[in-house]
C-alpha cells in the first residue's frame, strides 16, 4: 500500500482524513496519522482498516525521522513554525511534502535542494492561502489568454459564523485560532496599491478604513486591509496593475467596535500586566483608563472613547460582560492581548450546534479590446458541525486533493511552490466543485474607485 503520513490531527484535519479514507480502497492508500495527542488521532481515523494512528512528537527527532522514512508522501498540518524540521527530513529521505501554510524564508531556502532531488514541496494549499490563489489565477490566466490586461485585483476572505448561528451583536464567533484574531493587523502598516498610488494604513487606523462588499444571499460585509497586499504582485504577474488590495472580511460594524480595543491598547501583546491573575474583567478595563475619585468605569470608558450611550458599540461591549467585577482573569503574567482573548472566548466560542462559514470575494478589473471590464467572483461554504467545519473543509480538501495528485504524478513540477499554475489549480478547483466549494462569477461595470465614471 502507498503510505501517506499526516503529522498533526488538529481542527483542520477532519475533512482531510475523511477524504483520504474514502479514497483509500480505490487508491490503495494507508493513512498514518501522527499526533502528540494520540487519542485525537485515533478518534479521527475511527478504526478504519486503511488507517493507523501513531503517537508522534515532532520534537522527538528519532520517531519523526522514522515516520517520514516509512512513508511515500508527508502532509504537515503542524503550526507553521514547525514545518521546517519535517521539510528537512523530507529532503534527507527523498519524500514529497504538502502544507497549508505560507512559505517561510527557511522553507524557500530548501527550493534548490528539493529541485535537485526532483521533490515537490507544495505549500499555501489551504483556503487562505490556497483556494484564494487558485481561484484568482484561474480567472487571471483566463483573462490573459483572451488578450486582456489586468488593471485591478482585490481579494477578501473571512472565517465567520454561519447565518443560522449568528446570534450576537458582533455577528462574529471564533472559527479558527482566537489569538490570530486578537493580534490581527499588528507588526507594521498595511500596504497596498490603489489607482496607481501606494497606500499605507498604520495599525491604529486599520479598522476605520474598510470597504463594503455585498454577497448575494448573504448580505453585506466589510473588509479591512491585510498587512502586505503587494506580497503576491510578482507571483500573480500583476506588476503593471493599478489596484492591488487583499483584505479580511467581517460583518458590517465589527471593525468600528473592534477599534475600541485597539485605541485603548487591549490588543497589545508586547508586555505583561502585573498581578493579572488576581484581576477581574472590570479591573482589566480600568487599568487602561484614567483615575477618577467619582466617575465609574463605565463613564470613564465611554468618555475616553467618545461612545454615546445610545451607540450600538456600547451594547456590543456590554454583551461581552467585559465590565464584570466578579469574573477573574486567572492568567499569570498575561499580556493585554491574552487577557482580551480570554474574555472574548467566553462569548465567541462556538456552541455545540453552531456552524461556521467561509466567505471569499475577488474583484478582477481588466482592459480588453479598448474597453474596461470587471468580474466579481464569490464563494460561500457553510460547515456541517463542530468536527466537519467549513474551515476544515476548505483547508483540508485542497491539501488532500493535492497530495493524491502528487502521489499519482499528475502534479510533477519539483521545488518549493504554491498552487498558482494550471497544472495544479485546474484539476483541484474542478474537484472542489464536486464538494460544493464553487465560485459564482458576475460581470459588473468597471468603476475603479470613481463611481462617477458611469
N, C-alpha and C positions, 0 to 999 in steps of 0.2 A: 504493500500500500504506500501511497505518496503521503508523506508526513508534513503537516502544517503545524508549526509551533506558534501559538499565540501567547505572548507574555503580557499579562495584565488583564484581569477579568473584572474591570470596574463597570461603572454605569453604562458606558458606551459600547460594551462588548456583547450585549444580549442579542441584537439582530445579526451581528457579525457571526456569532457562533451558530445561531439558528439557520442562517443561510448556508453556511459551510456543512452543517449536519444534514440539511435537506439535500445537498448535492453529493454527499459523501459516498453513496452507493454507486451512482452512475459515474462519478469521477474517481472512484477508488481512493478515497481520502481517509486518513486517520488524523483527527484534530486533537492535538495535545495542548491543553490549556494550563499554563503555569502561572501561579499567583502566590504571593506571600500569604494570602487568605485562602487556604486550601478548601474550606467549607464553601466559600463563594464560587470558586472554580467548579467544584463538584455539583453545586446546585444548578449552574448554568448548562452543564452538559447533560444533566437529568438522566444518568445511567444509559446514555446512548451507546450502542455497541461499537460505533466507529469513533468514539471519543475517549480521551483519557485525561484525568486531572492530575497535575503534579504540584507538589509544594516547590515554589521557585522564588528565591530571594535574589533579586538582581545584583545585590552587593556580594553575594557568595560566588566568587569567580569560577570555582571548580564546577559547581552544579549548573551555573549559567552556561558555561562553555560546553559541558556535556550535553545539555539540552539543545544548544544550537548545532552542535556537531551531528546530533542524531535526528536531523530533520531535513526536508527538502527546501523549505522556504520559511522565513520568520516574519511574523507580524508583531510589531511592538505597539501596545496600547498603554504604555507606561507614561507618566508625566514627561513632558518634552525633554527636560534636562537629563533624563536617564537613558535616552535612546543611544547616546554615543558609544557607551560601553558595548551594547548589543551590536551596534554597527561595526565596531572594530572586530568583534568576534566573527561577524559575517564575512568580513574581508579575509580574516585568517582561515576560515573553514569553507570559503567559496560558496556562500549562501546568498540568495536574493533576499531583499528586505522591503517591507511596506510599513509606513507610519502615516498617521493623520496630521502630524504636527508640522509647524513651519520649519523650513530648512535653516538650521543654525549654522553659524560660521564653521563650527567643528565638523558638522555633517558635510558641508560643502567642501571642506578640505579633503574629504575622502573620495571626491569625484574621480580623480586620476586613477587612484588605486582600484576603484570599482570598474572603471572603463578598461583598465589594463587586464582585469580578470574577467571582463565580459559580464559583470554583475549589474543587476537593476536594483537601485535603491529608490523606490517610489515614495515620495513624501507629499504632504499637503493634499491628501486624497480623502478628506472627511467632508464636512459640509462647508465650513468657512474657517480655514481654507479647504477647498476641494470642489464641491459642486459649484461654488461661485466661479472658480477658474474655468471649469469645463463648460458650463452653460454660457459664460462670457465668450470664450474663444470659439465656441460653436457658431455664435452669431457673428462675431467679428470676422472670422475666416470666411463665412458665407458672404458678408458684405464686400470683403476684399476680392473674393473670387468673381463677384459680379461687376467688379471695376469701381466699387465705391471707395471713398476715402473717409476714414473715421475722424470726426471733429469733436465728439463728446462721448464720454463714458462715465456713468455713475453706477455704483453698486452698493446695495444696502442689505444687511442680513440681521434678523432678530430672533433670539430664542425667547419665546413668550409663553404665556398661559393660554390655553385654548378658550374660545369664547364661552363654551358651556361651563368652564371652571373659573371664569373671570369674575370674581365676586368681592374685590376690594377696590378702594378708591384710587389706588395707584395703577390698576389694571396690569398688575405685574406680580409674578412669583418666581422664585429661583428655579430654573430648569437645568442649570449647569453649575459650575463652581461658583459659589457665592462670593468668594474672595475676588475673583476676576471682575465681578460686577462692581464691588465696592471701590476698587482701585482703578477702574477703567479710565483711560484718558490721561493718566499721570505719566511723568517721565519725559516731558518735552511738549512743545506746541504741536498741535495738529497742523499738517501742511498739505496743501492740495493746489490744483490749478483751476481757475475759473475765468473763462473768456480770455485766455492767453496771459493771465496775470497770476503770479504766485501769491497764495493767501496763507495766512497763519492765524491759528486761534490758540492763545495760551490757555492753560488748564482752567484758570479762574473765569474764563468766558465761554468755555466749551459747550456748556449745557444751555446757553442762551442764544446760540447760533444754530438753529435747527431748520430742516426742510420738511415740508408736508408731503406725504405720499398716500395715494388712495389705491386700495386693492379691492377689486370688485368682489362683493360678497362678504368682505371682512372689514370694510370701513376705512377710517383714516388712521394713519400712523405718522410719527415724526422720526427724523433721522438726524443723529449728530455725528460729526466727523470722526473717523478713525485717525490714529496718530500720524501715520505716514501713507497717504494715498499715492505717493509718487513711486513707492516701492516696486510696483509692477509695470511702470511705464515702459521700460525697455523689454521686460519679459513678454508683455502683451503686444509689443511692437507699436506702441502708441506715442512715439517720440514727437510727432507733429500735432498731437491732439490739442484742442484749445481748452477743454474742460476735462479734468480727471479727479473724481471725488469718490471716496469709499467711506461708508458710514455704518452705524449701528441703529437698528430700528427699535422704537418703543411706541407705546400708545401715546396719543397727544396729551400733554400735561405732565407726563412723567419727568421730563428734563427740568422743567421750571421748579418743580418741587424738590428734585434731587439737588438742584443748585443750592438750596438752603444748607444742606450738609456740607457742600464744598465751601461755601462762603464762611461758615463757622469754623471749618478746619477739622470736621469729624471724619473725613476720609483720609486724613494724613496717616501714613504708615512709617514715618521716618523717626519716630521717638516713642518712648513708652510713658505711660501715665503712672505716677506713684500711687501706691495703695489702691490700685484699680480693683483688686478682688473684693474690697470692702465697700465699693461704691454702689449706690443704687443707680438705676437708669436716669433718675432725676438729677442726681449728683453729677453724672457724666455730662448732661446738657449744661448744667450750671457752671461746670468747670470752664466753659468757653464764653461765659457771659460776665459782664462787669458786676462788681459787688454793689448791692443796694440795701440799706437798712430797712427799706419799706416795700420795695417792689417785689412781686412774686416772680418765680422763674418764668411762668407763662408770659407775664407782662414784659419782662426783660427780653425774652426770646422774640416776641412779636415786634418789640421796639427795635431790637438790633437788626432784624431782617426786614423791617418795614412791611409786616404782614397784617393786613386789615382783619378784623375779627370775623368778617363775612367772606373772607377769601377761602376758596376750596383747599388751598395749600395748607391752611391751618387744620382743617378737618383731616387731611391726609396725615399730618404729623401726629395728631391726637389718636388716629386709628392705630398707629404703631405702638401705642402705650409707652412712648419714649419719655413721658414725664412722670411715670410711676415711681413713687418713693419707696415702694416695698420690694420691687423686683431687683435682684442683685446681679451685678456684672459677673462676679465669681471667676474672673480671669486674672492671673498674676502677671504683673509687668506687661500689660497689654497695650498695644498701640491704639490710637483713636479708631483706626480702620477696623481693627479686630473687634473692638467693643461694638462699633456700629453694626458690624456683620452679625454679631450675636443677637443684638436687639432685633434686627430685621428678620433673622431666621425664625423668631417667634411668630411672625406674621406672614412671612413669604415662603415658608416651606410647603411644598405641595402636599395636599391631603391624599389619603389612600385612593380616593376615586377621581382625583384631579387628572386632567390630561394637559400635555404641553403642546406647543405649536412652533414650527419653524416657518418664518416668512422670509422670502428673498425677492428683491426688486432690482432689476437692471434697467438702465436707460442707455440706448445706443443712438447717437446723433451722427449722421454721415452725409456726405455730398455724392450725388450720382447724376450724371448727365446734366450738370449745371444747376441741379435743384438740391435743396436740403430736405432730409427726411429724418424721422425718428421712430425707433421701435422701443416700446416698453414691454418688458418681459417679467412675469411674476410667477412665483411658486409658493404654495402653501401646503404644509404637511402637518397633520394632526396625529398625536400619539394615541396608542391604544390603552395603555395603563402605565403603572409606575415602573414596570420592567421593560416593556416594549414602547419606549417613549419615542416621540418624533426626533429628539436629539440623537438617541441611539440608532434610530433607523437611518437618518441622513448622514451620520458619521460612519456607522458600521457597514452599511451596504456597499458604498463605493470602495471601502477598504477590502471587503470580501470579494467583490467582483474583480477588482484589480489583481488581487492575489491569485485568483484562479486563472486569470488571463495570462499572468506572468508564468505560472506553472504550466499552462498549456501552450506557451510560446506564441501567443497572439500579440503580446507586447514583448518586443525583443531589443529595443534600443537601450544600451547599457548606460550606467552613470547615475549620479545623484540628480534627481529630477522631480518636477511637479507635473500634474496632468494637463498640459496645455497643447499637446499635439493631437492631430486627428486620429492617429494610431491608438491613442489612449482614450480620449474623451468620446469618440464616436460610438464604439460598442458599449461603453459604460453608461452613457446617457440613455442609449436605446433600451438597455436592460432595466435601468432605474424606472423608466416609464411603466414597465410591467408591474412595478411595485407601488405605483401611484405617485412617484416623485417626478412630476412633469411640469413644464413651463407653459404658460399661456402668453402668447405674443399679440400685441396690439400695435397697429400703425397709428401714430398720432402726429399732429403738426409739429415741426421743429420750431421751437421758440427760443432755444438757448436760455439766457437769463433775462430776456427782454420781451415780455408778453405783448408789448406794443408792436412787435414785428408783424403781428397779424394786420 
